Amino acid sequence: MVGVGEATHGSHEFFTNKHRIFRFLVENKGFSSFIQEVGWGSGLRLNDYVLNGTGNLRQIMQEEFVNEYTLWNNEEYYDLLQWMRAYNSTHRDKLQYVGDDVVYSHRRIFQEIFSYVRERRPGLLPRFGELYRGLIPVGDVKEWQERYDAQPLAVRQRLLRQAEQALALLRTLRRGPHDRDATWAEQQAAVIVRIARVSSSDDPQAISNFRELGMAENTAWWYRNMRSKSVLSAHNAHIGYIGFAGQHDLYRQGARLRDMLGDRYTNFGLTFYQGSFNAWPTESGLEGPLQEFTVGPPPRGNSETVLDRVRYRDFYFDMRAIGQPARDWLNEERPVRNIGGAYPEEDDVLALRQAYDNLIHLHRVTASHLLPPAGDTVRGGASP
């Protein structure tokens, strides 16, 4: 499992870099899955396209990459998904696309569960309908999630208990330890529990920790049950062992995966010296249209200032094997840019070598190419 981060959610070079890394690992190291920071249910639908060519990719991306995932609706990921589909059309061993996030639910997950129950014990369908009442999203996802989160805490905690009861009941339908259909259905039900768990608290730190835990559980489940070497794509903070200013006490997905998988997990943090990216203005609260921002060289005290003095314009290195004096420098905390979905935001403060095993530094980045509305022409040129 190779985590590959990004220092912004909206830069072309970060996304095409992931495409290049994934393609190399597929063609040379037997990797077969691309796991992304996007909802599990959206991943199921996109994987239908990757495996079977089901649906129109542009339409699927527009419908699934919404709300905080709107930044993924770009030509760079369009090209990656098209490449995965083209690879599958000519190879016996198939590539798969996976969403590991647990921010909100998806009707597709419930369809998988009810289809399984209908096949195993249709008499239980009414009971599962009762247990999942209030958890199945209806209408616009954003509006539904806002209504769900606005419910009293006691109601959200009751819905979590219902999801847990549904998972326990589903497990009674298993026909043995090697029942693959049961393993798949139980994972879908477990995802519902993880999604409900994120909304079962009003404490922002608890919510963030539940999200990191859910992403790690989904990723580790895929790795173990699909026996699939995988690239995990997410923000630096999610693939790293620590990350984001003021949030170092959060138990990050990267740290959890290191605990779950040991040395079978490694990661690459990404930094940049200057350039452009897409993001929402901080004051918008991730509402309205995305905007392109450009930043110049960082302050003198930032890690990127020193990294950019290396004689290579763009470079990567293994921080686990680095010698002195670089080792001590990398173990010291200092500011570094880690920009999420909104800008401006304060720089992170961390020791690079404590957050990542490997580092990729780019001198300049450019903004990703957002996809136009359906029906417009897609530009070419977002190749890796």
ABEGO torsion letter per residue (X at the ends): XBBBBBABAABAAAAAAAAAAAAAAAAAAGBABBBBBBBAAAAAAAAAAAAAGBEBAAAAAAAABBEAAAAABBAAAAAAAAAAAAAAAABABBBBBBBABAABBBAAAAAAAAAAAAAABAAAAAAAAAAABGABBBEBAAAAAAAAAABBAAAAAAAAAAAAAAAAAAAAABAEAABAAAAAAAAAAAAAAAAAAAAABABAAAAAAAAAAAAAAAAAAAAAAAGBBBBBBBBAAAABABEEBGAAABBBAAAAAAAAAEAABBBBBBBBABEBBBBBBAAAGGBEBBBBBBBBBBBAABAAAAAAABABABBBBBAAABBOAAAAAAABBBBBBBBBABOBBBBBBBBAAAABABBBBBABBBBBBBBBBBGBBBBBGABX
